[in-house]
Amino acid sequence: MINRSTAEFDASLTLLDGDLAQRAEDLRAYALTASNCAGCRSVRESVWFAFDAAFVGDQVSAGRMLASAEEASGHAHVGPPLGDVKPRVSIVPGYKGHGPLVAASDAAYKGRYGGLGFIVSNGHYGMKQWFPDTGLRLLDPSGQSKVLVAELRAAAMAIRALGDRAGKASLLLDSLGAISYLRAWQGGNVERMPNGYSLRPRTSGALPTLVGLAAQVAKLPSLRIEHVKAHAGHSLNEAADALADIAMRNPGDKRDRAERIVDAFLKTWHASASARPADSR
């Protein structure tokens, strides 16, 4: 594929609907790189294929190609290793510096479509739709454990968002199965993977997400991994669940919905945290 110009990229962004343009913008560096790295080239091509799909009015295929690009954009050849790659993170202001960092992650599935979501107590949050195979990408590497794998992918997003502060943070999940894997990896058993999860090399050159996550968690022995009961009114868990559901359904106003949900649940969380005795936090 020939190198493209910044002007071409900016013009192509206008073809994308909803938050697809922002998702493509987040991949700008890959789309315009001249690197010969196989992983970078795969991301670049997927972004431009997304623009091509949008040009003929196929926003669904454009979204799928961007999802492929996003999945490949954490490969280890460029920039920092997988654990240090920042996910697409949005921020609701006003919560930075309020107590220790606590993150929650969750996944949702309905039929063949999935959604991932996470929230951090400092106002950071993110979500991602997980697409089934449509012939435009390789078969979904999740295998028969797709719900468990989705839970772990959501946890990976949260841990990446925590960055170098993950070792002093807490991560809340309502999936005992996902917690079992995270704690096993934390203990050094990085070979353990969900049944059916594909370890085949990705054509993009990317490290399989869970392989990278396992290696990262093994280096975070002080990360607190805690279980919370689902749908029991826990503010951060409920927010992560709602974000995953929004990502799965992918409504046109999902960014506005997400911001309202994150702000509401964080207000509740911090009000509750401030009311608890300091030694119980």
WOBEL-V41163 format. One line per field, one symbol per residue. ss: DSSP state (@ for helix, = for strand, . for the rest). psi: psi as a letter, one per 40 degrees, with the letter a starting at -180 (. if undefined). A space follows every 10 residues. Layout:
ss=???
psi=???
This chain:
ss=.....@@@@@ @@@......@ @@@@@..@@@ @@.....@@@ @@@@@@@@@@ @@@@@...@@ @@@@@@@@@@ @@........ .@@@.....= =......... .========= ..======== ...======= .......... ..@@@@@@@@ @@@@@@@@@@ @@@@@@@@.= ===..@@@@@ @@@@@@.... .......... ........@@ @@@@@@@@.. ...====... ....@@@@@@ @@@@@@@@@. ...@@@@@@@ @@@@@@@@@@ @@@@@..@@@ .
psi=hiiiiddddd dddeehibed dddddeeddd deieiehddd dddddddddd dddddeegdd dddddddddd deeeiediai ideehhihhi hhieehegii hhiiiiiihh beiiiiiiii eeeiiiihih iiheeeiiih edaefddddd dddddddddd ddbeedeeii hhiehddddd ddddddeege ehiihehhei hideeihhdd ddddddddeg dehhhihihi feehdddddd dddddddddf idfddddddd dddddddddd ddddeiidee .
